[in-house]
């Protein structure tokens, strides 16, 4: 019998430890261990990797990651009510699970992890996008992680993989696709969660590239993209006029028509414009 089979069902764990999901913590628990194992498999072969998990809750995905062979899992959980349930999992997998009680936005996990590192998490809705942006914008690239396998609201997942010309295309798509390969690997209905959220969810897998797809200064690219999409209905010559007095000339030099709008410009075009602005 495997260790995961020796642990009680998650509904029983939740009842035993009175783990009612808290809306204030963005909690929606995934209780189907077949689904959590499937998500863990989307992260690839974990046998030679440490895995960072944010917001494990009662430990459904944690159990999946360990059962699928993760070398070690570091689980960061803000809700102290979940710690006894996670301690039971740690006992079932001796030496392979470390749990930190704290806020993922304030903790440096690298002190507890050994490369290669992958991140896999059913991210709390209220901090998911902020964590992703942090992981995509470190001071040094390549980042500490090889891949990210993350669950988001489906709308956020679609923004990460969006292509030019779509309403979902924006800053998050450019940020993610500049430095990573991105794809949606699973869709989950509200009924898969307890309590059921009002929205569908999706799992996105991002694989870090050794180098960004196109040359550009990260800070300049970020400024250009933010300015362009903050006024996405305006023509670029208007939304970017604060970037440089001769912004129309720079747009043309980057191969962009000044009357185009942000959502029409592919990643390569924004990188070319960032290079022109940097000059």
N, C-alpha and C positions, 0 to 999 in steps of 0.2 A: 504494500500500500504506500502510495507516495505521500509526502508531507502534506500536500494540499488536501488530500482526501481525509487526513486525520483531523483536520480543523472543522469546526462546525459551520453550517451554512451561514451566509452573511445576514440573512433575516434574523437568525437566532442570535448572532453576534450583536446586531443592532438592538434587539430586545433586551438581551442580557445587560448591555452597557448603557441602555437608554439613550441611544445615539440618534435622536430626531434631528434631521437636517436643519441647519440654521440659514435663513435667507440672508442674514447680515454677513455671513461668511461665503456667500455664493455657492452653497453646498447643494449638490444633487448627486445622490449615491447611485452607483452602478452595481447592481447586486447579482447579475447573471454571470457566473464564473466562466461560462463558455464564451461570453462576449469579452470579458476582461482578458482571457487567454488569447483570444483572436487579436485584440489590440496589442498585446505584448508581442505577438508574432510579427506584427507590422514593423516593429523596431529592428527586426533582423536577428542574426545570431548574436546573442548576448553573453555567450560563455566566456569570452575574453574581455568583457567590458564591465566597468562600474556604471550603474544607472542612477541618475538623479530623478526622483519623483517628487512633485510638488502637490500637496493637498491629497494625501492618500485616503483620508477619511477612515472608514472601517477596514480598508485594506484589500478591496477586491482586485484592483490592478496590481497592487503590491504582490499578492499571492500569484497572480498570473505571471509577473516578471520573474519571480523566483522559481516557479514551477517550470517556466520555459528555459531556465538555465542561467539567468543573470549571475555573473561572478559575485557581485555585491550590489545591494540597493541602499541608497541613502534617501530616506523619506523625510521631507520637511512638512510638519503638520502644525498649524496654528491653534487648532482646537484641542485643548488638553483632554477633553472627554474621550477622544479617540485613542489616547496613548495605551490604555490597558488592552484594547483589541489588537493594536499593533505589536504590543509586547508578546502576545500569544503567538503571533506569526514569527517574531524573532526567535522564540523558543523552538518553533517547529523547524526553523532553518538556522541552526547554530552558526554564528560568525558571519552570516551573509546579509543581515539587515541591521542598519543603524537608523534610529529615529531621532530627529531633532525637533523639539517643541519650540516653534518660533515663526516669525513672519518671513516668508520667502523673499520679500522685497528688501529685507534688512540683513539677511544671513549670507555669508560668503561660503558656498558649499565646497569650494576647491580645497579647503583645508582638510576635508574629509573624504576626498575622492582621489583615485589613482587612474591616470589615463591608460587606455582609451576610455572616453566617457560618452555616454549617450543619455539623452533626456527623454523620459516617457511619462506622461501625466494626463489625467483628466483635470485640467486646470480649473480652479475656482473662477466662475464667470467674472467676478469683480476685479481680478488682477491678471487675467490671462493675456490680454493684449499688451499690457505694460511689460510683463515678463518677456514676451516674445520680442518686443522692440529692444529690450536690454540685451538679449542673447544675440540679436542680429547686429548690434552696434557696439561691440567691444572696442577698446583702444587698439588692440592688436588683432590681426587676422592672419591665419586661421584662428577660430575661436577655441575655447576649451572643449567644445562638444563636436562629435562626429556627425550626429544626427539628432533631430527633434521629432518625436512622435507625440502629437499633442491633440487633445480634444477641445474643440471650441463650439460655440453656437455656429450653426451652419452658415449664417450670414457672414461671420468673421472668417470662417474657413474659405468661403468663396472670394472674399476680398484678398486673401493671401495668394491665391492662384489665378486671380483675374487677369484677363488680357486687354490690351487697348481697345477702346470702342465700347466697352461695357460699363454699366453704371457702377459696378463693384470695383472697377479699376481705379487705383489711387495710390497714396503714399505707402500703404502697407504692402501692396503688390510689388512696388519697385524696390522697397527695402528688402523684402524677402528674396525676390528673384535675382537681384543684383549679385548676391553672394551665396545663393543656395538653389538647388533643384527642389521644386515644390510640387506636391500632388496630393489630392484628396484620396485616401485609401479606404475609408469606411464612412457610411452614413448611419445615424442612429435616430430612431423615432423617440418622441417624448416618453412613450410608455416603457422604454428601457430603463428609466431612472426612477428613483424614489427620493423625494416626490417628483412627479412628472413636471418638467418645465413647460412653458408655453411655446417653446421653440424647438425645432429639430437641431440635432448636433451632428458634427462630422469630425473625423480624425484626419489631421494633415501630417504628412511626413516630409520633413525638410532635411536634405543632405548637404552639409557644408562643402563648398568648393574650396580648393586650395587658394585660388585667386578670384577676385570678382570677375564677372563676365566681361566687363568693359572698364577701361581705365578711367578713373575719376577720383577726385578728392572727396572723401566721405562727408566731411562737414559741409562743403560747398554743394554737393549733390543733395544733401538733406535740406539745405536752405532753399535751393531752387525748387525742389519737389514740393516742399511745404507751401511756398508762396504760390506756386502754380495751382495746387489743388485747394488752397484756402478760398480761392475765388474761381472755382472750376468752370463756371458758366461764362466767364470773361475770356476774351481773346488773350493769348499769351503776351502780346505786346503791352496789354493793359495790366494784367495780373503781375507781371514781372518788371514793371517800370521802375520799381525801387531797387532792383538789382544793379542796374548800371544805366547811365544816361543814354548810352548808345545800344540799348538792349535789342532794338530791331535788327541792327547790323549783326549782333552776336547770334541772334536767332537764325538769321540767314546763313551765317558762317557755319552753324551747327547743322544745317540742312533742314531747318524748320521754317515753315511759313508763319510769319508773325500773326496772322489772323487765325491760326489754328488754336484749339483749346486743349487743355491739359490731358483730357482723357483720350485724345487722338494720338498722343506721342508715345512711341514705344520706349522701352528701357534704354536701348542704344541711343536714341535721340536725346533723352534726358542726360545721359552720361556725356555726350558730345557737347551739350549746352553747358554742363557743369565745367567742362574743360575750358570753354570759351569765356565763361564768367570768371574763372580763376585767373585767366590771363589779364 
